[in-house]
């Protein structure tokens, strides 16, 4: 364990600890990877207990990129007021008999092997039992349906359990995200790590020959809700997701209004028909935990019994 890579000023290990991790990264559609952890930190009143030190993981510049990678500075009369820094922060929420570690970081530019070592050393120091990494990818899918959740996992033995979470196991080939890279390395350390990627709605309209600005969900409350329902059930955290559920409904209502307005102003675009075609090809995978399924079955049986009594 190389303590020069990270710092923990608290190591709460007296309860079962689990981790949710996200990054400011490429796979952050709908701000699933960066926004969801921030929301969870606020929801659980989590406190910062550590960080991965930024030394050596980030580039200052690449020729021709200008401001792309450089720290951002704010000056007043020649004196520095603010200077941004790369952050990889560790938060902790005490949830009774469970503890939730929330990691919010910035994807490293280089030395990713050392970065992963620091990340896993933190998880082991806090005796984390399982890590869930979250991310988002844009795609043409219905905005008013449950989000499709793609899944990657670190240990073969985990697949049977994960089949119960209404996920699609990824068959992706191409450049690795930070999540899949960590899933690969986690196996060598025999750590349980799950990656949930939510597909957030985005519509380009280019295939219709429409010169119209693309539409996409920038802050996908629905994706956050669908992932956190799975995380809450997996870790038995008892999170109160009522507010997030309401935000999900409001998001759908907002998009209903946007589509209706666009259909009214530009009926020749047939945007509604375009979205209906997308919905027709979409296979929704609702996540119904086993206990909820039994409750629904009980309600159905009670309705049948009432109908029989009335006959």
Secondary structure, DSSP 8 states (H G I E B T S, - for coil): --TTSEEES----SSEEEEEEEEESSSBGGGTTTHHHHHHHHHHT-EEEEEE--TTT--S--TT-TTSSS--EEEETTEEEEE-----EEEEEEETTEEEEEEEEE--SS-HHHHHHHHHHHHHHTTEEEEEEEEEEEES--TTS---EEEEESSGGGHHHHGGG--EE----SS--HHHHHHHHHHHTT--EEEEEEEEEEE--GGGT-----EE-SS-HHHHHHHHHHHHHHHT-----HHHHHHHHHHHHHHHHHHHHHHHH-GGG-HHHHHHHHHHT--------HHHHHHHHHHHHHHHHHHHHH-
